[in-house]
Amino acid sequence: MNWFPVSWISQDKAQTLAGLFSMRRTDPAEQVQPGFTFRRIHPDHLIETAEVLSVGEDRYGIAHVQYQVRFQRTNRSVFEESQRMLALSSFADRYRERLPS
């Protein structure tokens, strides 16, 4: 029996869609905390590591992340290290892989 009201969607696809819509979206503020470290690997194998220093709001209520970033090649040589700041949503989009503490 097809429980989904639209007849052109199969029951399997309807169950998959229902599962997608019922998934709870996590708040980036819950996933990005001071002391957390994130990594992303670029297509040319450049490793970018970001350590969160602080998370706070500006005077307009926009959450920002201050972080230390380090770029590294596979031969382990670090060639740039600096502090940066991004809006929390941009940081969460850019750095998706959290490293274990």
WONOR-V810427 format. One record per residue. N is the residue number from 1. RES is the residue in one letter. PSI is psi in whole degrees, 0 to 359 (none if undefined). OMEGA is omega in radians with two decimals (999 if undefined). Layout:
n=<N N>
res=<RES RES>
psi=<PSI PSI>
omega=<OMEGA OMEGA>
This chain:
n=<1 2 3 4 5 6 7 8 9 10 11 12 13 14 15 16 17 18 19 20 21 22 23 24 25 26 27 28 29 30 31 32 33 34 35 36 37 38 39 40 41 42 43 44 45 46 47 48 49 50 51 52 53 54 55 56 57 58 59 60 61 62 63 64 65 66 67 68 69 70 71 72 73 74 75 76 77 78 79 80 81 82 83 84 85 86 87 88 89 90 91 92 93 94 95 96 97 98 99 100 101>
res=<M N W F P V S W I S Q D K A Q T L A G L F S M R R T D P A E Q V Q P G F T F R R I H P D H L I E T A E V L S V G E D R Y G I A H V Q Y Q V R F Q R T N R S V F E E S Q R M L A L S S F A D R Y R E R L P S>
psi=<130 109 348 132 343 120 338 356 128 163 321 315 323 319 322 315 318 320 321 318 336 349 137 125 133 144 129 329 333 332 344 110 152 137 341 148 136 157 148 144 123 162 332 16 15 130 123 122 132 124 122 124 318 158 127 173 147 184 349 2 11 125 136 154 126 131 159 126 144 134 138 141 167 341 9 4 127 129 358 139 126 165 143 170 137 155 145 316 320 319 313 326 322 316 98 340 109 133 149 146 none>
omega=<-3.14 -3.09 -3.13 -3.01 -3.14 -2.99 -3.08 3.08 3.14 -3.13 3.13 3.13 3.13 3.12 3.09 3.12 3.13 3.11 3.12 -3.11 -3.12 3.14 3.14 3.07 -3.13 3.13 3.13 -3.14 3.09 -3.05 -3.10 -3.11 3.08 -3.12 3.11 3.11 -3.11 -3.13 2.93 -3.11 -3.12 -3.14 3.13 3.08 3.02 -3.13 3.13 -3.11 -3.13 3.06 -3.09 3.10 3.13 3.06 -3.13 -3.13 3.03 -3.06 3.09 3.11 3.14 -3.12 3.12 3.10 2.99 -3.05 3.05 -3.13 3.14 3.09 -3.02 3.02 -3.09 3.10 3.05 3.12 3.09 -3.11 3.00 3.10 -3.13 3.05 -3.14 3.09 3.09 2.97 -3.09 -3.12 3.10 3.10 -3.12 3.08 -3.08 -3.06 -3.07 -3.08 3.11 3.12 3.11 -3.13 999>
